[in-house]
Amino acid sequence: MKDKKEIVYVWEFPVRFTHWINVLCLLALSVTGLYIGNPYTLAQSSSQYIMGWMRFIHFVAAYAFLMSIIIRIYWFIFGNKYAGLSEWAPFSGKRIGEIADDLRCYLFCCKRTKAHIGHSALGGLSYLLLLAVFFFMVFSGFALYSVNHTGAVWTVLGGWMTNVMYLQTIRLWHHLLMYAIFAFTLIHIYLVLFTESIEETGIFNSIITGDKFIPEKDLE
């Protein structure tokens, strides 16, 4: 007999909203970024404006991505307990121990005995590292953009990086970390499906509805 489950509202709207905005922005940024870095087709006339549209979409997606990150950081403070930064960072020995337990579970060395209501310890840490990558991508992108734009805004958004790293180095890391995000996305999707298969909490649908189905014994 399966344990009785209760519906828990875990992911509030701003968390779900920024998640899907990030998905759309990263998709647009990746497709246009690959074209900008290595155009695979050229315009046959000035009216086609292919590179212009690619750059325009890239810039619009970059601004939307930046705003999404700002909203998510704001929700670290004003969201529920599952949205806080403490869910991401291993601030305690217990949290570090949970990371080890998660690794053993994902490596099929042991079974998971308790369903996670919010983020797992390993998941939270991976999102914290991903956020750091997002910051670098934003700053490095605006650093490249600031080469042809002057002013305090562009300096704050990323222009300062040109005083720390060579421009070509910034461009290289901006490109390479895109592939790191690709790899994270594939692993993320796999682990969501894997976690759902062993917990059956509705984790996949929860990022759409906000609700998870948690066994009563795991609600303490």
C-alpha positions in Angstrom: 0.0 0.0 0.0 1.4 3.4 -1.0 1.9 6.2 1.5 -0.8 8.8 1.6 0.3 12.0 0.0 -0.6 15.6 0.4 -0.5 18.4 -2.1 2.2 21.0 -1.2 2.5 24.3 -3.0 6.2 24.5 -3.4 7.1 26.7 -6.5 5.5 30.1 -6.4 4.6 31.9 -9.7 7.8 34.0 -9.8 10.0 30.9 -9.5 8.0 29.1 -12.3 7.9 32.3 -14.4 11.7 32.9 -14.3 12.4 29.2 -14.9 10.5 29.2 -18.2 11.7 32.7 -19.2 15.3 31.4 -18.7 14.5 28.4 -20.9 13.2 30.6 -23.8 16.0 33.1 -23.4 18.8 30.5 -23.3 17.3 28.8 -26.4 17.2 32.2 -28.3 20.7 33.2 -27.0 22.2 29.9 -28.0 20.8 29.7 -31.5 21.6 33.4 -32.3 24.9 33.2 -30.5 26.1 30.2 -32.6 25.1 32.1 -35.8 26.8 35.3 -34.7 30.0 33.4 -33.9 30.0 31.4 -37.1 27.4 32.5 -39.7 26.2 29.4 -41.6 24.4 31.3 -44.3 24.9 34.8 -45.7 22.4 37.4 -46.9 22.1 37.6 -50.7 20.9 41.2 -50.5 20.8 44.1 -48.1 17.1 43.6 -47.6 17.5 40.2 -45.9 19.4 41.7 -42.8 20.1 38.2 -41.4 23.0 39.2 -39.1 21.1 42.3 -38.0 18.0 40.2 -36.9 20.2 37.6 -35.2 22.0 40.3 -33.2 18.7 42.1 -32.4 17.1 38.8 -31.1 20.3 38.1 -29.1 20.2 41.5 -27.4 16.5 41.4 -26.6 16.9 37.9 -25.1 19.9 39.1 -23.1 18.0 41.9 -21.6 15.0 39.6 -20.8 17.5 37.1 -19.3 19.1 39.8 -17.1 15.7 40.9 -15.8 14.7 37.2 -15.1 17.8 36.8 -13.0 17.1 40.0 -11.1 13.5 38.9 -10.4 14.8 35.5 -9.1 17.3 37.1 -6.8 14.6 39.4 -5.5 12.5 36.2 -4.8 15.3 34.8 -2.8 14.3 37.3 -0.1 10.6 37.6 -0.5 9.6 34.1 -1.7 8.6 31.1 0.5 11.1 28.9 2.2 11.6 26.8 -0.8 12.7 29.8 -2.9 15.4 31.1 -0.5 19.1 31.0 -1.1 19.5 28.6 1.9 17.8 26.0 -0.4 20.7 26.4 -2.8 23.8 26.8 -0.7 25.2 24.1 1.6 25.5 26.3 4.7 25.4 23.4 7.2 27.0 20.1 7.8 23.6 18.4 7.4 23.2 19.9 4.0 26.7 18.8 2.9 25.8 15.3 4.1 22.7 15.3 2.0 24.8 16.2 -1.0 26.8 13.0 -0.5 23.5 11.0 -0.1 22.2 12.5 -3.3 25.3 11.5 -5.2 25.1 7.9 -3.9 21.5 7.7 -5.0 22.2 9.1 -8.5 25.1 6.6 -8.8 22.8 3.8 -7.9 24.8 3.0 -4.7 21.7 3.4 -2.4 18.0 4.1 -2.5 16.4 7.4 -1.6 14.4 7.0 1.5 12.8 10.5 1.7 11.1 12.7 -0.9 12.4 16.2 -1.3 9.8 18.9 -0.9 12.0 21.7 -2.3 15.4 21.4 -3.9 17.6 18.5 -3.1 20.9 19.5 -1.5 22.9 18.5 -4.7 20.3 20.2 -6.9 20.5 23.4 -4.9 24.2 23.4 -5.1 24.2 22.8 -8.9 21.7 25.7 -9.3 24.0 28.0 -7.3 26.9 27.1 -9.6 24.6 27.6 -12.6 23.7 31.1 -11.3 27.4 31.9 -11.1 27.7 30.8 -14.8 24.7 33.0 -15.6 26.3 36.0 -14.0 29.5 35.4 -16.0 27.5 35.1 -19.3 25.6 38.3 -18.6 28.7 40.3 -17.7 30.9 38.8 -20.5 28.1 39.4 -23.0 27.8 43.1 -22.1 31.6 43.3 -21.9 31.7 42.4 -25.6 28.8 44.8 -26.3 30.5 47.6 -24.4 33.4 47.7 -26.9 31.2 49.9 -29.2 29.3 51.6 -26.4 30.5 54.0 -23.8 28.9 55.1 -20.5 28.5 54.1 -16.9 25.7 51.7 -17.6 27.8 49.6 -19.9 30.8 49.7 -17.6 28.7 48.4 -14.7 27.0 45.7 -16.8 30.2 44.2 -18.0 32.6 46.8 -19.5 34.8 46.4 -16.4 35.7 42.9 -17.5 37.8 44.3 -20.3 40.2 45.6 -17.7 40.5 42.2 -16.1 40.6 39.8 -19.1 41.6 40.1 -22.8 38.6 40.6 -25.1 39.3 37.4 -27.0 39.5 35.5 -23.7 36.1 36.9 -22.6 34.7 35.8 -26.0 36.2 32.3 -25.7 34.8 31.7 -22.2 31.4 33.2 -23.2 31.3 30.6 -26.0 32.6 27.7 -24.0 30.2 28.2 -21.1 27.3 28.0 -23.5 28.3 24.3 -24.0 28.5 23.9 -20.2 24.9 25.1 -20.0 23.9 22.7 -22.8 25.4 19.8 -20.7 23.7 21.0 -17.5 20.4 21.1 -19.4 20.7 17.5 -20.5 21.7 16.3 -17.0 19.0 18.4 -15.4 16.2 16.8 -17.6 17.6 13.3 -17.0 17.7 13.8 -13.2 14.2 15.3 -13.1 12.9 12.2 -14.9 15.0 9.9 -12.7 13.8 11.6 -9.5 10.2 11.4 -10.6 10.6 7.6 -11.2 11.8 7.0 -7.6 9.9 9.7 -5.7 6.6 10.0 -7.7 6.0 13.5 -6.3 5.0 15.1 -9.6 8.3 17.0 -9.8 8.0 17.5 -13.6 4.5 19.0 -13.5 5.4 21.0 -10.4 7.4 23.6 -12.4 4.1 24.2 -14.3 1.5 24.1 -11.5 3.7 24.7 -8.5 2.3 21.7 -6.6 4.1 18.5 -5.5 2.6 15.4 -4.0 4.5 14.6 -0.8 4.1 11.5 1.4 2.8 12.4 4.9 5.8 10.8 6.5 8.2 13.2 4.6 6.3 16.4 5.6 8.1 16.8 9.0 
